């Protein structure tokens, strides 16, 4: 009789008792530190995904864990019915990091995008003067902003969208990177343009040079808000605090999440001016856990770490190295394209070699964890604390799988 491993038993139980809304790789992680994870059998893996950029500062980052532990001993939740002593500092510091004035904290990225949508509509009616019920937001195809019913209403990914209708109206989809199409879509009822500066889920798609600057100029001239979803691209991932900075662009509204919670707790936020977020009155929007003391304590440490510039510099320098090495692999015939910026890359595998899923499984067998998207693409996004030696170790194994 063949005995089963702890991993196999855990995976079988998960398959039986959890909804199949994900298709994880068959690894069961028990512990993690820095850029490395260890499974229940003691096998070590190099994490080259970093929780889709939620773990920019690595697993078990000492500064973040210490901040969380200290706060756990004091108070973890008050709800927004009362003030707490970390809230004002969090809002003040995050606003300053973004060069803005006000913060509306939430928990998950999808909640923050929903908040941005509601904010833009409310601003459109209260400030711009759009007739009630006619506010329109322009978005890009291949976007990924979350999975709520409103957000999937403007998705072009049928896997995320199918069978979840009826869909929320008020959105127009244009090709990503096409400034002329965007300009044609903006009309008097348009309140906002919502974009990812780099599209992560789509395969780390970087827009053409000048596109973000063009969006900024267009939205400013037409009296439309530019909302940048920097949930994956922001907070150091691309070698700058925000991906918009690569074109010296400052949007009207930042949507943040993932790395803001340091991989410790879910933290998200919308950050904008008084004119924009000042449209809210008590009772019009909220969250019991949004801006809770534990979340604020961890996020404050994240902000302090980003203020040093160390992590942005590491992402820029190691990112240059990453893209040089991936460029060499692209010359071998088994990689069709490489895209990205900083410590973030999408690698299109020649379909003749295998699917992205199959390549991810082969890498897992060699001790490297990545994840596939859209069939033949794998995403690489290691923690920003990864060493060059570990990064090269992972890239060597990718090269062996692609050989």
URJODA-V130233 format. One record per residue. N is the residue number from 1. RES is the residue in three letters. NEAR is the number of other ideal C-beta (glycine too) atoms within 8 Angstrom. Layout:
n: [N | N]
res: [RES | RES]
near: [NEAR | NEAR]
This chain:
n: [1 | 2 | 3 | 4 | 5 | 6 | 7 | 8 | 9 | 10 | 11 | 12 | 13 | 14 | 15 | 16 | 17 | 18 | 19 | 20 | 21 | 22 | 23 | 24 | 25 | 26 | 27 | 28 | 29 | 30 | 31 | 32 | 33 | 34 | 35 | 36 | 37 | 38 | 39 | 40 | 41 | 42 | 43 | 44 | 45 | 46 | 47 | 48 | 49 | 50 | 51 | 52 | 53 | 54 | 55 | 56 | 57 | 58 | 59 | 60 | 61 | 62 | 63 | 64 | 65 | 66 | 67 | 68 | 69 | 70 | 71 | 72 | 73 | 74 | 75 | 76 | 77 | 78 | 79 | 80 | 81 | 82 | 83 | 84 | 85 | 86 | 87 | 88 | 89 | 90 | 91 | 92 | 93 | 94 | 95 | 96 | 97 | 98 | 99 | 100 | 101 | 102 | 103 | 104 | 105 | 106 | 107 | 108 | 109 | 110 | 111 | 112 | 113 | 114 | 115 | 116 | 117 | 118 | 119 | 120 | 121 | 122 | 123 | 124 | 125 | 126 | 127 | 128 | 129 | 130 | 131 | 132 | 133 | 134 | 135 | 136 | 137 | 138 | 139 | 140 | 141 | 142 | 143 | 144 | 145 | 146 | 147 | 148 | 149 | 150 | 151 | 152 | 153 | 154 | 155 | 156 | 157 | 158 | 159 | 160 | 161 | 162 | 163 | 164 | 165 | 166 | 167 | 168 | 169 | 170 | 171 | 172 | 173 | 174 | 175 | 176 | 177 | 178 | 179 | 180 | 181 | 182 | 183 | 184 | 185 | 186 | 187 | 188 | 189 | 190 | 191 | 192 | 193 | 194 | 195 | 196 | 197 | 198 | 199 | 200 | 201 | 202 | 203 | 204 | 205 | 206 | 207 | 208 | 209 | 210 | 211 | 212 | 213 | 214 | 215 | 216 | 217 | 218 | 219 | 220 | 221 | 222 | 223 | 224 | 225 | 226 | 227 | 228 | 229 | 230 | 231 | 232 | 233 | 234 | 235 | 236 | 237 | 238 | 239 | 240 | 241 | 242 | 243 | 244 | 245 | 246 | 247 | 248 | 249 | 250 | 251 | 252 | 253 | 254 | 255 | 256 | 257 | 258 | 259 | 260 | 261 | 262 | 263 | 264 | 265 | 266 | 267 | 268 | 269 | 270 | 271 | 272 | 273 | 274 | 275 | 276 | 277 | 278 | 279 | 280 | 281 | 282 | 283 | 284 | 285 | 286 | 287 | 288 | 289 | 290 | 291 | 292 | 293 | 294 | 295 | 296 | 297 | 298 | 299 | 300 | 301 | 302 | 303 | 304 | 305 | 306 | 307 | 308 | 309 | 310 | 311 | 312 | 313 | 314 | 315 | 316 | 317 | 318 | 319 | 320 | 321 | 322 | 323 | 324 | 325 | 326 | 327 | 328 | 329 | 330 | 331 | 332 | 333 | 334 | 335 | 336 | 337 | 338 | 339 | 340 | 341 | 342 | 343 | 344 | 345 | 346 | 347 | 348 | 349 | 350 | 351 | 352 | 353 | 354 | 355 | 356 | 357 | 358 | 359 | 360 | 361 | 362 | 363 | 364 | 365 | 366 | 367 | 368 | 369 | 370 | 371 | 372 | 373 | 374 | 375 | 376 | 377 | 378 | 379 | 380 | 381 | 382 | 383 | 384 | 385 | 386 | 387 | 388 | 389 | 390 | 391 | 392 | 393 | 394 | 395 | 396 | 397 | 398 | 399 | 400 | 401 | 402 | 403]
res: [UNK | UNK | UNK | UNK | UNK | UNK | UNK | UNK | UNK | UNK | UNK | UNK | UNK | UNK | UNK | UNK | UNK | UNK | UNK | UNK | UNK | UNK | UNK | UNK | UNK | UNK | UNK | UNK | UNK | UNK | UNK | UNK | UNK | UNK | UNK | UNK | UNK | UNK | UNK | UNK | UNK | UNK | UNK | UNK | UNK | UNK | UNK | UNK | UNK | UNK | UNK | UNK | UNK | UNK | UNK | UNK | UNK | UNK | UNK | UNK | UNK | UNK | UNK | UNK | UNK | UNK | UNK | UNK | UNK | UNK | UNK | UNK | UNK | UNK | UNK | UNK | UNK | UNK | UNK | UNK | UNK | UNK | UNK | UNK | UNK | UNK | UNK | UNK | UNK | UNK | UNK | UNK | UNK | UNK | UNK | UNK | UNK | UNK | UNK | UNK | UNK | UNK | UNK | UNK | UNK | UNK | UNK | UNK | UNK | UNK | UNK | UNK | UNK | UNK | UNK | UNK | UNK | UNK | UNK | UNK | UNK | UNK | UNK | UNK | UNK | UNK | UNK | UNK | UNK | UNK | UNK | UNK | UNK | UNK | UNK | UNK | UNK | UNK | UNK | UNK | UNK | UNK | UNK | UNK | UNK | UNK | UNK | UNK | UNK | UNK | UNK | UNK | UNK | UNK | UNK | UNK | UNK | UNK | UNK | UNK | UNK | UNK | UNK | UNK | UNK | UNK | UNK | UNK | UNK | UNK | UNK | UNK | UNK | UNK | UNK | UNK | UNK | UNK | UNK | UNK | UNK | UNK | UNK | UNK | UNK | UNK | UNK | UNK | UNK | UNK | UNK | UNK | UNK | UNK | UNK | UNK | UNK | UNK | UNK | UNK | UNK | UNK | UNK | UNK | UNK | UNK | UNK | UNK | UNK | UNK | UNK | UNK | UNK | UNK | UNK | UNK | UNK | UNK | UNK | UNK | UNK | UNK | UNK | UNK | UNK | UNK | UNK | UNK | UNK | UNK | UNK | UNK | UNK | UNK | UNK | UNK | UNK | UNK | UNK | UNK | UNK | UNK | UNK | UNK | UNK | UNK | UNK | UNK | UNK | UNK | UNK | UNK | UNK | UNK | UNK | UNK | UNK | UNK | UNK | UNK | UNK | UNK | UNK | UNK | UNK | UNK | UNK | UNK | UNK | UNK | UNK | UNK | UNK | UNK | UNK | UNK | UNK | UNK | UNK | UNK | UNK | UNK | UNK | UNK | UNK | UNK | UNK | UNK | UNK | UNK | UNK | UNK | UNK | UNK | UNK | UNK | UNK | UNK | UNK | UNK | UNK | UNK | UNK | UNK | UNK | UNK | UNK | UNK | UNK | UNK | UNK | UNK | UNK | UNK | UNK | UNK | UNK | UNK | UNK | UNK | UNK | UNK | UNK | UNK | UNK | UNK | UNK | UNK | UNK | UNK | UNK | UNK | UNK | UNK | UNK | UNK | UNK | UNK | UNK | UNK | UNK | UNK | UNK | UNK | UNK | UNK | UNK | UNK | UNK | UNK | UNK | UNK | UNK | UNK | UNK | UNK | UNK | UNK | UNK | UNK | UNK | UNK | UNK | UNK | UNK | UNK | UNK | UNK | UNK | UNK | UNK | UNK | UNK | UNK | UNK | UNK | UNK | UNK | UNK | UNK | UNK | UNK | UNK | UNK | UNK | UNK | UNK | UNK | UNK | UNK | UNK | UNK | UNK | UNK | UNK | UNK | UNK | UNK | UNK | UNK | UNK | UNK | UNK]
near: [2 | 3 | 4 | 6 | 8 | 8 | 12 | 8 | 9 | 10 | 10 | 9 | 8 | 8 | 8 | 6 | 5 | 6 | 3 | 6 | 3 | 4 | 4 | 5 | 8 | 7 | 11 | 9 | 10 | 6 | 6 | 10 | 7 | 10 | 13 | 12 | 12 | 11 | 12 | 10 | 7 | 6 | 7 | 8 | 14 | 14 | 14 | 11 | 12 | 16 | 8 | 10 | 16 | 10 | 13 | 16 | 15 | 15 | 13 | 8 | 11 | 6 | 9 | 14 | 10 | 8 | 12 | 13 | 8 | 9 | 14 | 8 | 5 | 6 | 7 | 7 | 9 | 10 | 8 | 9 | 4 | 6 | 6 | 10 | 7 | 11 | 11 | 8 | 10 | 16 | 12 | 8 | 11 | 15 | 12 | 7 | 10 | 10 | 5 | 10 | 7 | 13 | 12 | 13 | 13 | 12 | 10 | 10 | 12 | 11 | 12 | 16 | 16 | 12 | 13 | 15 | 12 | 9 | 16 | 16 | 12 | 11 | 14 | 13 | 11 | 7 | 9 | 9 | 4 | 11 | 5 | 5 | 4 | 7 | 12 | 11 | 16 | 14 | 13 | 12 | 8 | 10 | 16 | 12 | 13 | 10 | 6 | 9 | 8 | 9 | 13 | 12 | 12 | 12 | 11 | 8 | 9 | 6 | 5 | 9 | 11 | 6 | 3 | 7 | 5 | 2 | 9 | 8 | 5 | 7 | 11 | 8 | 10 | 13 | 7 | 13 | 9 | 8 | 10 | 6 | 9 | 13 | 8 | 7 | 10 | 12 | 6 | 4 | 10 | 13 | 14 | 17 | 16 | 14 | 14 | 14 | 14 | 15 | 13 | 13 | 8 | 12 | 12 | 13 | 12 | 7 | 9 | 5 | 4 | 7 | 11 | 13 | 10 | 9 | 14 | 13 | 8 | 14 | 14 | 7 | 6 | 8 | 4 | 11 | 12 | 15 | 14 | 15 | 13 | 15 | 14 | 12 | 15 | 13 | 14 | 15 | 17 | 14 | 12 | 11 | 9 | 13 | 14 | 12 | 9 | 10 | 11 | 5 | 13 | 5 | 10 | 10 | 16 | 14 | 17 | 16 | 14 | 15 | 16 | 13 | 16 | 15 | 14 | 8 | 9 | 8 | 13 | 17 | 15 | 15 | 13 | 12 | 10 | 7 | 6 | 14 | 13 | 8 | 9 | 9 | 4 | 3 | 4 | 7 | 6 | 7 | 10 | 7 | 8 | 12 | 10 | 12 | 15 | 12 | 16 | 16 | 13 | 17 | 14 | 13 | 12 | 15 | 12 | 9 | 11 | 13 | 7 | 7 | 7 | 7 | 14 | 12 | 9 | 11 | 15 | 11 | 8 | 13 | 15 | 8 | 10 | 14 | 11 | 8 | 10 | 14 | 9 | 8 | 15 | 10 | 6 | 9 | 5 | 10 | 14 | 7 | 8 | 13 | 9 | 14 | 10 | 12 | 14 | 16 | 13 | 15 | 14 | 11 | 16 | 10 | 8 | 4 | 8 | 7 | 10 | 13 | 8 | 8 | 16 | 14 | 10 | 10 | 14 | 13 | 6 | 9 | 9 | 12 | 14 | 12 | 10 | 14 | 12 | 8 | 8 | 11 | 13 | 14 | 16 | 14 | 12 | 15 | 13 | 15 | 11 | 14 | 7 | 8 | 6 | 12 | 13 | 9 | 9 | 12 | 12 | 8 | 12 | 12 | 9 | 8 | 10 | 12 | 6]
